[in-house]
Amino acid sequence: MVPSKRFEVEAPVNSLSFHTSGDLLLTASSRGQSMQVMSVADGRAQRPLYSKKYGVAHARFTHHRNNIIYASTHEDDALRYMSLHDNRYLGYMRGHKGLVTGVEVNPVNDHVLSVSQDGTLRLWDLRSPQCQGLIHLETPRSICAWDARGTWFAVGRDDVREVRLFDMRSFDSGPFKTWGSLHAPDAGPMSRLLLSPDGQNALVATEGNVHLLVDAVEGRVKRALNGHQSLGPMGCGEDVCFTPDGKFVLGGSATGEVHVWDVEEGRYDGQSSFYLDAHKSPVHGVAFNPSYAVMATAASEVVGYHGYV
């Protein structure tokens, strides 16, 4: 991967989201209270979209290329569903009573998960402003993720260091499986949960100097991924991702590098196999394009990379 384009942005970036088509990248900055869409094809950035009244975090593309959803950081705790075409709100998902700490869009339909410091997970349908489902987690620190087929989702609880799996069709019956004992030396509070596209692994990102690679079938910790320097409480979980084939994990570092881990068991003993000298400041965002050999990293600027043979 070689750098091909740099965009100046308001740092730190708190989310990066590629559209499923692969041709658009959405960035969001909490300090600038703004979002920006960048074209992968021609390397151009559209004018920033501001959300100064509500704040912005966890901005995600929905399946429609002109529609996004994001969480508020002040004013209230609603999710805002927005059209980029005419800069108009399409809906408001209200219900959380605390800061929203995670938003994940179903990979195949219009359902959205959100977790909050109010200790709940809520399930939404973009066609309705009403909450479609509610799970009481009884902890202010939780993380969530969809599987690649969108049929089940996973919820991590930091207080008990476990991940619970729920069937989309019967989540109110409780989890169908639980992964427990997600511990490792130097692992901090959980910051994000990711499921690999091939369904074989999960990644529990932490605020410590290790991330946890978990066997998605057995639910055991396979390895603690290390070598990077933690972002600490300033990290928001956007600094890690899987590659689309599920064979590598990419992760940012407070020292400006982007580390690359091979998920194959036994290789490199948890140490990153190599790293990219990406930035001169802490890397808060890392995302890999779902359709093209393109990745993006974010620190005091957003850098786009393309692959070569």
N, C-alpha and C positions, 0 to 999 in steps of 0.2 A: 504494500500500500504506500502510495506517495502523495504528499500534500498537493492539492490542485487549486484550492481557492480558500481565501481567508475573508471572514466577515467581522467587522467591528460591531460589538454588541454591548449592552449594559450588563456588566458582570455582577454577581455570578448568574449564569443560566441555570434555571431550576428544572427545566425539562426539555427533552428533544424527542420529536415524534415524526417518523417518516409515514407518509400515506402508503397504504398497501400497494398502490400502483408503482411506488418507488420513485416518482418524479418530483415529489414535493417534500420539504422538510419544514416542520414547525418548531420554533424555539420560543421559550418564555423566560422572562427575567423578573424575579421578585423585586429587586431593587429598582429597576426601571419601570416596573408595573406595566410591562408591555410584552407583546408577542410579535413575531415576524415570520413570514413564509418565504422560503428560499427555493428557487428552482434548481433541481439537480441537472436538468438538461443544458441550460445556458449559464448557470452560475450566478443568476441575478437574484437580488433580494427585493421583495416588495416593501412598501413603506410600512413602518411599525404600526401596530394596532395597540392602543392604550386602554388600560383598565384601571385607571388611577383611583376611581371611587371604590372598587371592590377588591383590587389586588388580583394577582394571578399566580397560579401554581398548578403543576400536574396537567398541563395543556396537552390534549390528545386529538389527533384526527379521528373523526368517525369514518364510516365507509364512504360517505359522500365526500368528494374531494374539496368541496367548498364549505363543509361544516366541521366545526370543532366543538369540544367540550372542555371546560377547565374549572378548577376549584377557586373559590374566593379565599383571600387571606385576611380580609377585614370587612367591615360593614355587616356581613352576615355569613352564614356557612352554607350557602346554596351552591349547587353546581350550575354553571351557565352554559347553555347550548346555543351556539352562535353561527350565523352565516357569514362567511368571509366575502361572499359576493357583494352584499350590500351593507356589511357591517351592522347587522341587525340580530337581536336576540330572538331565537326561535322558541325558547322555553327556559324555565327555571325549575331545578329539582331541589325542592326545599324539604327539610326534615332533620338534618344533622343539627345537633346542639353544641358542637365543638368544632375546632379547626379540622378540616378535611386533610388527611395525610397521605391519601393514595387514591388514584382514579385509574381504572383499567377497563378498556373497551373490549367486548367480546370479539374474537377474530372473525366470526362468520355471520353475526347478526347485530341487531341494534340494542343489545343489552349492555349495561355498564355496571361495574362494581365500584363502590366507594367505601373507604374506611375513615374513621374519624377519632379524634381524641375524646369524643363522648362515649367511646367504648362499644360502638356498633358498626356493623357492616350493613350496607343497604344495596339492594338490587333495583336497578332502574331500567325502564324501557324508554328509548328516546321519543317514542310516539305518544308518551303520556307524562305529565308532570308528577304523577302520583308514584310513590314508592311501591315497587312490586314485591318486595320481600325484605325482611329485617332479621338479623342475627345479633343477639346480645353477646358480646365478647368479654365484657367485664374487665377490660384493660384499655388504657389510653394509647398503648403502643401495639399496633397490629399492621399486618401487611397482607396483600391479596394478589392473586394471579389467575388467569384463565388457562386452561389447557389449549393446545393448538386446534382442536376440533370444536371448541366452544361448548362442550357437553357437560363439563364439570369445572369447578373452581377450587382453589386452595386458599386457606386463610391461616396466616401465621400469628401466633401469640407470643410476644416477647417475654411476658411474665413467667410462662411455664416452658418456654423454649420448645414449642412444638408447632406442627403444621397439621391442620385438619382438612380433609378433602370432602367436598359436598357435590352430590349429583344435582345438576341444574333442575331436573324435573321433580325432585323430592328433597330439596335442601332443608325443609322444615322438619324432616324426620331425623335430622342429625347427621353427623359425618359418617361416611361409609369406610373411612380409613383415617388413621392418625399416625403421623411420623413424630416420634418423641426423641428426647435426649439429643437435641441439636446444639451440642456444646463443643467448644474447642478452646484451647488456651489462646488468649489474646483476641478472642472474638468479642466485639462490643454489642450493643443493642441492635436488634434487627432493623434494617432500613428499607429493604425491598425484597420481594420474592419473584423469581422468574422461573418459568418452566421451559425446557429446551424444545425447539420445534420438532425434534425427532421423538419426543416423549420419553426419553431414557433418563434424563437427569433434571434436577431442579437446582437452583442457586439461591441460597439465602445470603444476601448481602448484609454486611454489618458495618457499624461505625468503628470497629476495631481494625487491627492490622491484618485480619484474615477474613475471607469470605468462605462459606461452607458449600461444597459441592455435594449434593444429596442424590442417592440412587432413587429415582422416581418410582421404581417398582417395589423395592424392599423398604424404602424410607430410612435408610441408614446413611450416616455421613461417610462419604467415600474419601474425601480429603479436605483439608483446610488449605485454601489457596492464599499464598502469601508472597511477599516480595515488594509489594507496594507500601506506601506510607498513608495511613488513614487520614481521611478528611475530618474525622471526629464528628461532633454534632452539626457541623456545617454541611455535611453530606446529606443528600436527600434521596439516595438510592438510584439516582439517574446515572451514576458514574459506572455502572456495570451493564453488560448485555451478553447474550449468546450470539454467535454467528448463525446465519440462517440454516446451516447444515447441522448445527448443534455440536460441532466438534471442538470449538474453541470458546473461551470466555475472555472478554475484553474488560479491563477495569482501569479507571483513572487513579491518579496518585496525587498527594499533596505536593509532591516535588515536580509535577508537570509532565511526567511520563504517562503513557498508556501501556499497561502491561497486558500480555497475552498468555493465557494458560491453555495447555492442551488437556482436554478432559479425559483422554485415554488413561485408564487406571495404571498407576505405577510409573508413568513418565514424569520425570523432573521432580518427583516427590513433593508436589504442591507448589514448588517454586515456579514463577513465570518462566516460560521458555525463551521469551525475548520481550523487549519493550521498544516503543517508539518514543523518540524525543519530540513530543508533540507541542508542548507549551512551556512558557517560563513561569507560569503561575498554576495553582491547583486546578486539576481537571475535574469539573463538577458534572460533566455530561459526556456520555459515550453512547452511540447508537449505530447499528449496522443496517444498511438498506435491505429491505426484504426481497427486492427484485433484481438489483444490480450489484456489481462488485464495487460498492461505494460505502464509505463510513464517514461519520462526523463526530468530532470531539469539541467540547466547549470548555473554555476557561475565561480569560478576559477577551477572547475572540472565539468565533466558531470556525473550525478548520474542516474542510471537506477533503477526502482522500479518494483516489480511485486505484483499482488494482491493475497490475500489468503482468504479462507472462515473460 
